[in-house]
Amino acid sequence: MSVTSARPDGTTRTGDPVVLESEPYAPASGGGWLFFAGTVLGLAGLMRIVDSIWAFSYHGALPQGLKDGVLGDSLKNYAWLWLAVGTLLIIASFLVLVSSQFGRWVGMIAAGVTAVSAITWMPYYPEWSLVYITISLLVLYALAAHGGRQDTV
């Protein structure tokens, strides 16, 4: 197929081949999973930071007095842990969403840390801890299975 094209000087030229793409643009395999992982890491980071703000400012009665708590009986210990984990999660989220291979590994570590940090609260709020752990495992799956280098064609 040829087409008539106009040149910048005003003359026309016939015969330039037109290249048509045979397939429409298809997103990379697993792109939805990676978007899920980046978004969940960011949301979990925000939730952990809100948890830490709550823990720093809370002065009421604690659940079962944090008896036999993994990090002791002071809510401040949990607040510092949650603040550090929340910051790590937000950084990992940004790196995953910009498709950084380094970010993939940071995200996997952050998801693992999130799952482990949720275990510390398991005796007091088991349902929420299990939700955190399940979501962390889904993020780990997304980054492990779909976070590799993308082939460019």
Secondary structure as GFF3:
##gff-version 3
##sequence-region A 1 153
A	DSSP	beta_strand	2	6	.	.	.	ID=ss1
A	DSSP	beta_strand	12	17	.	.	.	ID=ss2
A	DSSP	alpha_helix	31	57	.	.	.	ID=ss3
A	DSSP	three_ten_helix	63	66	.	.	.	ID=ss4
A	DSSP	alpha_helix	75	97	.	.	.	ID=ss5
A	DSSP	alpha_helix	101	119	.	.	.	ID=ss6
A	DSSP	alpha_helix	126	146	.	.	.	ID=ss7
###
